[in-house]
Amino acid sequence: MQNYKFTDETISHIAKLLQMAILTGTDIIDNLRSVILVSNKDGMLMIDPDHSENFNKNVQSMLDEADSKNNEDQGGSMSVLDTSDMGNMSFFPKAKIDIDPDNED
């Protein structure tokens, strides 16, 4: 039987999945089932690069949709999350909230 360890990227991805489950109200099990792992040259399990790219695109799409919906609902400019550092982080590195100064709510 072969033993494997997770890469740091894999552990970070699992943390992102947990955060995604919390944010979306989905079952973490469903999120974990979607993960595709491959072994690297060191015999460690890493996230499949295509899976990682698709996951990040889906997250960005959800954030864009949430930001758009928020702008429609608020009638102002409010950025839900700053994802400019999306590739090197734990799930959402910084929350960025821009409050419209003209809105007194």
C-alpha positions, 0 to 999 in steps of 0.5 A, spaced: 500 500 500 502 506 498 502 512 503 501 519 501 501 526 504 498 532 502 501 538 499 500 545 502 496 547 496 492 541 497 491 543 505 489 550 503 484 548 498 481 543 503 480 549 507 477 553 501 472 548 500 470 548 508 470 556 507 466 555 501 461 550 504 460 555 510 459 561 505 454 557 501 450 553 506 452 547 502 455 540 505 462 540 505 462 532 503 459 535 496 465 540 496 470 534 498 467 529 492 469 534 487 476 535 488 481 532 483 488 530 486 494 527 482 501 525 485 507 529 484 514 527 483 515 527 490 509 522 491 505 527 495 498 529 493 496 535 489 490 539 486 489 537 479 491 544 476 485 544 471 481 543 477 484 548 481 483 553 475 476 551 474 475 552 482 478 559 482 474 561 476 467 559 479 469 562 485 471 569 481 464 568 478 460 567 484 464 573 487 462 577 481 455 575 481 455 577 488 458 584 487 453 585 481 447 583 486 449 587 491 450 593 487 443 593 484 440 592 491 444 597 495 444 602 489 451 604 490 458 601 489 460 596 494 465 591 493 464 584 497 471 581 497 478 583 494 480 577 490 486 580 487 491 575 491 486 569 490 492 565 487 496 565 494 492 565 499 487 562 504 480 562 501 479 570 501 485 574 503 482 580 505 475 583 505 474 589 502 468 593 503 467 600 499 462 604 502 458 609 498 460 616 502 453 619 499 449 613 502 447 614 509 445 607 511 
